[in-house]
């Protein structure tokens, strides 16, 4: 089970304006590249007129695969200019195995950036895991983390966690745990503090560059889903100073109630029941959003699962979307049912496609994505994407 919390949506009257994202990656049997607005006929939003095409280069998927046996990999760009990522059920980079150095939840530091020419252009080191042999610091609890963000030097993550109160061996207990809450680290993942409250409404952070310094205001934006609404995503925000407040009792959280005819936020309410969906896909949605600052565009990667059965999901069922605001309106860059033609080994679960803002080019047109899955893709995999923009 990948996501501890998540849901997104958009007002039904504006569905015609929304879009979807495309994604991820492969092994030796995968074609080197694919291009164009693939499969957009089933996409929940019309094609983008701004980003008119995308080319995926899968040549690095086999040659630069790392951290074998570890999956998930939500990431954030921290104050020290490195990526910090979480993995589940494996040894991470130092263990590089499903069993060696295995922990239920670990955190790694990624230095450098991928290159199609140099397999050693980036490296990962375990910060929090099976210390001292396979990590710098010992993990103290387990579970799964779905999203991360760095703000003012502090790392934050939502997770479904195991603690000593819920299992005899929290560090090694597999799968997601029952404690759904926020954790944070003030020392770049060396140690973590856990909030005393729990919530079913965690979500997925919107990242605005290194240490979130590109944020347009003092709010943290979080996409989330309501229980039982697997096709809709909603948007809430909270002042960064109140992020650790219990959302069940705090008055700091605000929920987007909709947009006006110009696409601007109509209003924010302190009552969750007033929230309107900001992304909708009738085929299901599992969403991440990142801000491409050079393009001034918000990029959505969203998995879909037409069957609605977790065991029928696949990393190849993914879409890529863009929009001018955190709530859209969305348009489709690519929408795939067999992205990358990864083969039957990828079937059985969708484990996310992440676009780290640290790995976006200066012109915003070249992106690197991180993904994981089942079989050979139960690892840290990178794939390059190149966007084609509308000519002036």
FENWO-V828774 format. One record per residue. SS is DSSP state (A for helix, B for strand, O for the rest). Layout:
# FENWO-V828774
ss=SS
ss=SS
This chain:
# FENWO-V828774
ss=O
ss=O
ss=O
ss=O
ss=O
ss=O
ss=O
ss=B
ss=O
ss=O
ss=O
ss=A
ss=A
ss=A
ss=A
ss=A
ss=A
ss=O
ss=O
ss=O
ss=O
ss=O
ss=O
ss=O
ss=O
ss=O
ss=O
ss=O
ss=O
ss=O
ss=O
ss=O
ss=B
ss=B
ss=B
ss=O
ss=O
ss=O
ss=O
ss=A
ss=A
ss=A
ss=O
ss=O
ss=O
ss=O
ss=B
ss=O
ss=O
ss=O
ss=B
ss=B
ss=B
ss=B
ss=B
ss=B
ss=B
ss=O
ss=A
ss=A
ss=A
ss=A
ss=A
ss=O
ss=O
ss=B
ss=O
ss=O
ss=O
ss=O
ss=B
ss=B
ss=B
ss=B
ss=B
ss=B
ss=B
ss=O
ss=O
ss=O
ss=O
ss=O
ss=B
ss=B
ss=B
ss=B
ss=B
ss=B
ss=B
ss=B
ss=O
ss=A
ss=A
ss=A
ss=A
ss=O
ss=O
ss=O
ss=O
ss=O
ss=O
ss=O
ss=B
ss=B
ss=B
ss=B
ss=B
ss=B
ss=B
ss=B
ss=B
ss=B
ss=O
ss=O
ss=O
ss=O
ss=O
ss=O
ss=O
ss=O
ss=O
ss=B
ss=B
ss=B
ss=B
ss=B
ss=B
ss=B
ss=B
ss=O
ss=O
ss=O
ss=O
ss=O
ss=O
ss=O
ss=B
ss=B
ss=O
ss=O
ss=O
ss=B
ss=B
ss=B
ss=B
ss=B
ss=B
ss=B
ss=B
ss=B
ss=B
ss=O
ss=O
ss=B
ss=B
ss=B
ss=B
ss=B
ss=B
ss=B
ss=B
ss=B
ss=O
ss=O
ss=O
ss=O
ss=O
ss=O
ss=O
ss=O
ss=O
ss=O
ss=O
ss=O
ss=O
ss=O
ss=O
ss=O
ss=B
ss=B
ss=B
ss=B
ss=B
ss=B
ss=B
ss=O
ss=O
ss=O
ss=O
ss=O
ss=O
ss=O
ss=B
ss=B
ss=O
ss=O
ss=O
ss=O
ss=O
ss=O
ss=O
ss=O
ss=O
ss=B
ss=B
ss=O
ss=B
ss=O
ss=O
ss=A
ss=A
ss=A
ss=O
ss=O
ss=O
ss=O
ss=O
ss=O
ss=B
ss=B
ss=B
ss=B
ss=B
ss=B
ss=O
ss=O
ss=O
ss=O
ss=O
ss=O
ss=O
ss=B
ss=B
ss=B
ss=B
ss=B
ss=B
ss=B
ss=B
ss=A
ss=A
ss=A
ss=O
ss=O
ss=O
ss=O
ss=O
ss=O
ss=O
ss=O
ss=O
ss=O
ss=O
ss=B
ss=B
ss=B
ss=O
ss=O
ss=B
ss=O
ss=O
ss=O
ss=O
ss=O
ss=B
ss=O
ss=O
ss=B
ss=B
ss=O
ss=O
ss=A
ss=A
ss=A
ss=O
ss=O
ss=O
ss=O
ss=B
ss=B
ss=O
ss=O
ss=O
ss=O
ss=O
ss=B
ss=B
ss=B
ss=B
ss=B
ss=B
ss=B
ss=O
ss=O
ss=O
ss=O
ss=B
ss=B
ss=B
ss=B
ss=B
ss=B
ss=B
ss=O
ss=O
ss=O
ss=O
ss=O
ss=O
ss=A
ss=A
ss=A
ss=O
ss=B
ss=O
ss=O
ss=O
ss=B
ss=B
ss=B
ss=B
ss=B
ss=B
ss=O
ss=B
ss=O
ss=O
ss=B
ss=O
ss=O
ss=B
ss=B
ss=B
ss=B
ss=B
ss=B
ss=O
ss=O
ss=A
ss=A
ss=A
ss=O
ss=O
ss=A
ss=A
ss=A
ss=B
ss=O
ss=O
ss=O
ss=O
ss=O
ss=B
ss=B
ss=B
ss=O
ss=A
ss=A
ss=A
ss=O
ss=O
ss=O
ss=O
ss=O
ss=O
ss=B
ss=B
ss=B
ss=B
ss=B
ss=B
ss=O
ss=O
ss=O
ss=A
ss=A
ss=A
ss=O
ss=O
ss=B
ss=B
ss=B
ss=B
ss=B
ss=B
ss=B
ss=B
ss=B
ss=B
ss=O
ss=O
ss=O
